Amino acid sequence: MDIIKAFLIGGSVLAGSFVTKHVSPAFAPIVGGLPTGILVTFFMDTDETRRLYYKSYVYSSFLLFLAVLICHLWSSNTTTPVNLISSICILVWASLSYLVINYFVIKKIKSKIFT
């Protein structure tokens, strides 16, 4: 089962790269944006684990949406290299995702356990 999971997740990332080389880059988000985060839930053990995962996934996905929007707007209105913009957005997304999930998911769970 772990091999299938790794194949689905890794394969979708590589497929996005493949699509950009053989088809218009406009179609790459369809493959590269394949909701691997949703597919992963099929390999989780319990519904409680899935619920907690989705709770975190919502926050992370919303922050990802904002990061992509910022990348698009910033790269459309500046001469800053797009790879630099993308790198900055990834770092900001990862940092904010960690902080938001830690505060809104993990701390809320801990406070429910101890109250």
HELIX and SHEET records of a PDB file:
HELIX    1   1 ASP A    2  HIS A   22  1                                  21    
HELIX    2   2 PRO A   25  PHE A   27  5                                   3    
HELIX    3   3 ALA A   28  GLY A   32  1                                   5    
HELIX    4   4 THR A   36  LEU A   39  1                                   4    
HELIX    5   5 VAL A   40  PHE A   43  5                                   4    
HELIX    6   6 ASP A   47  SER A   76  1                                  30    
HELIX    7   7 VAL A   82  ILE A  101  1                                  20    
HELIX    8   8 ASN A  102  ILE A  106  3                                   5    
HELIX    9   9 LYS A  107  ILE A  113  1                                   7    
END                                                                             
